């Protein structure tokens, strides 16, 4: 199956944090995608194509935004509209209308406002897919089964009630997947995204990898990603992530 890049963005701001891309860089990246003849899609549209044809859509890239920062509405949507692109926005439903207070923010990011429900409804009306990112943005692996159920199903239900549309896509908070959460997500959603760093190919629809745009700031790097020239580089980065996590887990052991 021909791979497709599912891109992960969070905040569009100038802080320089690991979850931030500047509005100017984002605009340049989307112009690069359009200039190469690619379409920017929501996850649900790419999944619909794969289910119907057994392959990902050609000359396409999936655009996803985690957490629901207000700056997506202010800085991201106009760029998408300019290129006739869509995207998927994953909301932590319990924080809508508030701030990014589920954990200490990454260095330099600080506290930022999130979308309101009115803005989420406007985005949905404009063609942006609204997906779930749980209710309170926890590490689902650390929760009891009933808590996992409440986080996942509660978020899907609240978002659907608010925007008046089905919610079919999910993003695991922090990209971390445990077996209990995986089982609930398979039951409740058509597709889900992890934090595994690679282009998506024939993975199960509820364990799709993504490419965090922290690693790809330049349009030249983005072009290489889309044509497959960065696959080996992403493998090295993925191994590095795994090794660092193993070392952290070892350090925590008594």
Secondary structure, 3 states (H helix, E strand, C coil): CCCECEEEECEECCCCCCCEECHHHHHHHHHHHHHCCCEEECHHHHHHHHHHHCCCCCCEEEEEEEECEHHHHHHHHHHHHHHCCCCEEEECHHHCCCECCCCCCCCCCCCCEECCHHHHHHHHHCCCEEEECCCCCCCHHHCCHHHHHHHHHHHHHHHHHHHCCCCCEEECHHHCCCHHHHHHHHHHCCEEEEEEECCECCCCCCCEEEEEHHHCCCHHHHHHHHCCCCHHHHHHHHHHHHHHHHHHHHHHCC
